Amino acid sequence: MAEVRDILVVGAGPVGLTAALAVRATGRPVTVVETGGADRVRPGSRAIFLHRVTLDVLNRIRPGLGWELVHRGLTWRTKRTLYRGREVFRRTYAPAPADVLPAATSLPQVVTEAILLEASHQAGVEFVWNQEVASASARGDAVHVTTVHGATLAARYVIGADGSRSAVRESAGLRLEGPRTSSAFVIVDTAEDAANPLPLERVFHYEHPSVGFRNVLFVPFAGHWRVDLQCRPGDDPDGYGSDTGVRDWLARVMPARYAERVTWVSTYIFRQAIANRFADASMRMLLAGEAAHLFAPFGARGLNSGVADAFVAAQAIDRALSATTPEAAAEAIGDFAEARRAAALRNRAASSDALRHLEAASPLRRAIRRTAALVAPGVPAVGRWMDRAPYGPPLGGVDRHGMYY
Ligand SMILES: Cc1cc2nc3c(=O)[nH]c(=O)nc-3n(C[C@H](O)[C@H](O)[C@H](O)COP(=O)(O)OP(=O)(O)OC[C@H]3O[C@@H](n4cnc5c(N)ncnc54)[C@H](O)[C@@H]3O)c2cc1C
């Protein structure tokens, strides 16, 4: 019989690490089991934008952690929006006072993960590396986890933070539901030229004239620029994402030297999917992060809401472990599952709004955008709308756990 731990987290991605830290903040021991090795370097470039609320949650989990991300990231304070090359909106915010968290910080996801991993070691999280979970099943008071190498682990509660192909989710009989978007995006990271840096501005171009009137977004993050090109229906995203394709269009929208400084390219068709439930029938397996939801990144809701999932899951498990009846324990987990699924539904609605606006698939939507661009210089509210709409409505709500969504 495997030793029965209190809490096992599957997956040492940013959400699994946050969940482990949040469990340690409740004073309980926690083990993370991860398919990769301790010294792995994760490929790819994903989340670069962490909202203030996320930094605040991380500070609550471990004092100073959110601040560390701020110090390693950068905070841009100017945003600009252009329509067919003509500026329709510009705003520069005052810097936050030194003791107040900024509105956001922008840094590579690999740096965020390295900071969370270091914090996890310091907090005494136990790791089991190089073990891919094959299945998990709830029996009696415990969840039994088996790895592809035949190791078994058992815990009273399991947080499945094992990403979009979650083995925990599959084992629990839960499924992701939701559509794939129709538009393809080419996402490029290119290294900042430190000797001659560009102004730190987030710039969105509706219908950039230099790339056949396709939408282009520029976001600075620590040491880099993220550039998103929205393909049009009928485009070949692989062509735009190839070495020569990227060099060609990037040099038309940025100083040409940035085409020689590309560090990462990927092409995406995004999925907007949410698990049908965030906890299994036994109320012992909980889902968090991409195991539970996938959103298009406009509005930066994926990792930001994954951090909230992780925090609420750890709190719920703490309540469940302290509960005096099985019913009270199940209720604590049920509260988590309901609240975080509701947040995911709101996040998906918001990122779907953003996508509809970006795609402007109907003549009416395109006409509204064109008219808005004409009047924006004289009507500030319209300019603000044009600037905001590519990221979806501001969320700003607080659920009953005090978590923003
Ligand atoms: C282009 C792009 C840009 C994005 N930008 C943003 C942004 O700016 N802000 C934002 O909030 N979000 C953003 N996101 C989303 C963000 O990247 C994800 O939400 C985040 O990576 C999810 O983290 P996770 O820990 O849930 O999953 P993952 O990062 O996928 O981690 C899962 C972990 O589980 C491990 N694992 C998987 N299967 C098993 C198994 N069977 N057994 C053991 N371990 C396993 C994996 O090795 C991995 O370590 C973006 C996404 C993309 C694609």
The ligand as an SDF file (V2000), in Angstrom:
LIG
                    3D

 53 58  0  0  0  0  0  0  0  0999 V2000
    0.6640   32.2890  -27.1120 C   0  0  0  0  0  0  0  0  0  0  0  0
    0.1270   32.2530  -25.7070 C   0  0  0  0  0  0  0  0  0  0  0  0
    0.1830   33.3870  -24.9260 C   0  0  0  0  0  0  0  0  0  0  0  0
   -0.3330   33.3850  -23.6380 C   0  0  0  0  0  0  0  0  0  0  0  0
   -0.2710   34.5320  -22.9150 N   0  0  0  0  0  0  0  0  0  0  0  0
   -0.8010   34.5490  -21.6850 C   0  0  0  0  0  0  0  0  0  0  0  0
   -0.6850   35.7030  -20.8710 C   0  0  0  0  0  0  0  0  0  0  0  0
   -0.0660   36.7160  -21.2650 O   0  0  0  0  0  0  0  0  0  0  0  0
   -1.2520   35.6810  -19.6270 N   0  0  0  0  0  0  0  0  0  0  0  0
   -1.9170   34.5840  -19.1770 C   0  0  0  0  0  0  0  0  0  0  0  0
   -2.4670   34.6360  -18.0670 O   0  0  0  0  0  0  0  0  0  0  0  0
   -1.9700   33.4340  -19.8830 N   0  0  0  0  0  0  0  0  0  0  0  0
   -1.4240   33.3890  -21.1170 C   0  0  0  0  0  0  0  0  0  0  0  0
   -1.4250   32.2330  -21.8150 N   0  0  0  0  0  0  0  0  0  0  0  0
   -1.9420   30.9920  -21.1960 C   0  0  0  0  0  0  0  0  0  0  0  0
   -0.8920   30.3480  -20.2670 C   0  0  0  0  0  0  0  0  0  0  0  0
    0.2970   30.1050  -20.9720 O   0  0  0  0  0  0  0  0  0  0  0  0
   -1.4550   29.0470  -19.7120 C   0  0  0  0  0  0  0  0  0  0  0  0
   -2.6960   29.3240  -19.0930 O   0  0  0  0  0  0  0  0  0  0  0  0
   -0.5130   28.4140  -18.6890 C   0  0  0  0  0  0  0  0  0  0  0  0
    0.6950   27.9690  -19.2320 O   0  0  0  0  0  0  0  0  0  0  0  0
   -1.1930   27.1790  -18.0840 C   0  0  0  0  0  0  0  0  0  0  0  0
   -0.3750   26.6650  -17.0810 O   0  0  0  0  0  0  0  0  0  0  0  0
   -0.6540   25.2370  -16.4600 P   0  0  0  0  0  0  0  0  0  0  0  0
    0.3130   25.0720  -15.3390 O   0  0  0  0  0  0  0  0  0  0  0  0
   -2.1130   25.0510  -16.2130 O   0  0  0  0  0  0  0  0  0  0  0  0
   -0.3290   24.2070  -17.6420 O   0  0  0  0  0  0  0  0  0  0  0  0
    1.0560   23.8750  -18.3220 P   0  0  0  0  0  0  0  0  0  0  0  0
    1.8950   25.0880  -18.4450 O   0  0  0  0  0  0  0  0  0  0  0  0
    0.7310   23.1170  -19.5640 O   0  0  0  0  0  0  0  0  0  0  0  0
    1.7850   22.8960  -17.3020 O   0  0  0  0  0  0  0  0  0  0  0  0
    1.3580   21.5690  -17.1200 C   0  0  0  0  0  0  0  0  0  0  0  0
    2.4760   20.7860  -16.4240 C   0  0  0  0  0  0  0  0  0  0  0  0
    2.0140   19.4620  -16.1900 O   0  0  0  0  0  0  0  0  0  0  0  0
    2.9880   18.5160  -16.6430 C   0  0  0  0  0  0  0  0  0  0  0  0
    2.2630   17.3140  -17.0230 N   0  0  0  0  0  0  0  0  0  0  0  0
    1.4440   17.1600  -18.0900 C   0  0  0  0  0  0  0  0  0  0  0  0
    0.9120   15.9290  -18.1140 N   0  0  0  0  0  0  0  0  0  0  0  0
    1.4150   15.2800  -17.0190 C   0  0  0  0  0  0  0  0  0  0  0  0
    1.2220   13.9850  -16.4880 C   0  0  0  0  0  0  0  0  0  0  0  0
    0.4250   13.0920  -17.0890 N   0  0  0  0  0  0  0  0  0  0  0  0
    1.8890   13.6440  -15.3580 N   0  0  0  0  0  0  0  0  0  0  0  0
    2.7010   14.5420  -14.7340 C   0  0  0  0  0  0  0  0  0  0  0  0
    2.9090   15.7980  -15.1990 N   0  0  0  0  0  0  0  0  0  0  0  0
    2.2660   16.1600  -16.3240 C   0  0  0  0  0  0  0  0  0  0  0  0
    3.6810   19.2210  -17.7980 C   0  0  0  0  0  0  0  0  0  0  0  0
    4.9620   18.6850  -18.0560 O   0  0  0  0  0  0  0  0  0  0  0  0
    3.7380   20.6580  -17.2800 C   0  0  0  0  0  0  0  0  0  0  0  0
    4.8570   20.8600  -16.4610 O   0  0  0  0  0  0  0  0  0  0  0  0
   -0.9160   32.2080  -23.1170 C   0  0  0  0  0  0  0  0  0  0  0  0
   -0.9440   31.0400  -23.8750 C   0  0  0  0  0  0  0  0  0  0  0  0
   -0.4270   31.0590  -25.1590 C   0  0  0  0  0  0  0  0  0  0  0  0
   -0.4660   29.7990  -25.9670 C   0  0  0  0  0  0  0  0  0  0  0  0
  1  2  1  0
  2  3  1  0
  2 52  2  0
  3  4  2  0
  4  5  1  0
  4 50  1  0
  5  6  2  0
  6  7  1  0
  6 13  1  0
  7  8  2  0
  7  9  1  0
  9 10  1  0
 10 11  2  0
 10 12  1  0
 12 13  2  0
 13 14  1  0
 14 15  1  0
 14 50  1  0
 15 16  1  0
 16 17  1  0
 16 18  1  0
 18 19  1  0
 18 20  1  0
 20 21  1  0
 20 22  1  0
 22 23  1  0
 23 24  1  0
 24 25  2  0
 24 26  1  0
 24 27  1  0
 27 28  1  0
 28 29  2  0
 28 30  1  0
 28 31  1  0
 31 32  1  0
 32 33  1  0
 33 34  1  0
 33 48  1  0
 34 35  1  0
 35 36  1  0
 35 46  1  0
 36 37  1  0
 36 45  1  0
 37 38  2  0
 38 39  1  0
 39 40  1  0
 39 45  2  0
 40 41  1  0
 40 42  2  0
 42 43  1  0
 43 44  2  0
 44 45  1  0
 46 47  1  0
 46 48  1  0
 48 49  1  0
 50 51  2  0
 51 52  1  0
 52 53  1  0
M  END
$$$$
